[in-house]
Amino acid sequence: MSRTTPPRPVNVEALFPKLGALRGTTTRLHPRPGRPDASVSSVGGPLLWPADEPWPVCTEPHKRSSGYRIADIRRERRILADVWARDRPTD
């Protein structure tokens, strides 16, 4: 099994020269399915946490008066969907 990225079918920078300034070095991952156990990383498997260490939590106070109720969000989406579904005059 090859573990390298195959050559690109086209030279994107030749087709779109302005993109050349945005080029950067990246690392492409080639994940493989598996069954992780306690001896391997948590990437792709269960997160392991030391039993004697507490789970981190946010202790900062937060305002409870900000944000939107889920019922209000759903109502607004329903209203907008109804409005967009109406027939509109055209030129």
N, C-alpha and C positions, 0 to 999 in steps of 0.2 A: 504494500500500500504506500503510495506516494504521500509524503508529508510536506510538500511544497505547493505553492499556489501556481497553477498553470499560467502560461503567458496570456496576456490580454488579447482578445480578438482584434481590437482596434487601438490605435494610439490616441487616447482621449485628448492629450495636450496638443497634438497636431490638428485635431478637429476643432478644439476650443482653446486657442492660445492663452486667453485671459485666465484660464484655470491654473496655469503653471505657477502663478504667484501664490496660489493657495495650497500648493503641494506640501505635504509633511510626511515625516517618517511614522509609520504605524506598525503595530504588531498584530498579526492576524492569528486568531486562535482556531485550532482544529479540535473541537471537543469530541470526545468519544463516549458512547453510552457505557455505563458500568454500575457497579454496586459498591459504593464507598462504605468503609467501615471506620472504626474509631482511630485507625492508624493513618488515615489519609486526610487531605484538606476538606473543608466544608464546601468547596466549590462544586456545585452539582449534587450535593448531598445534605444531610442534616447538619445544622450548625451545632458544633460542640462547644459547651461552656463549662468552665471549671465549677465543680459542685460546691466548693467553699467560697465562691465569689458571687456576690449578688448581681442580678440582672440590672443593667443601667436603666434608670428612669429619669424623666424630666421633673425637677422639683420647683421650677419657676412657676409663679402664679400666672394664669391666663385669664383675660377678660372673657366672660361668658356671654356678653351682650353683642359680640361681633359674629359675623357669619350669617348663613341662611339656613332655615329649616328645610329638610329634604322635601316636605310636602309643598313648600312654596316654590322650590326649584322645579318640581314635577308639574305644578300648576302653570308656571311660566312657560315651560317647554310645550305643554299641551296647547296653551293659548297661541304661542308662536307657530306651532304646526298647523293649527286651524287657520290662522291668518294666511300663511303661505300656501295653503291648499285652495284658497278662494280664487275664483276667476278674476283676473285683472284686465283692465282695458289695455289695448295695444295701440300703437300708432297706425 
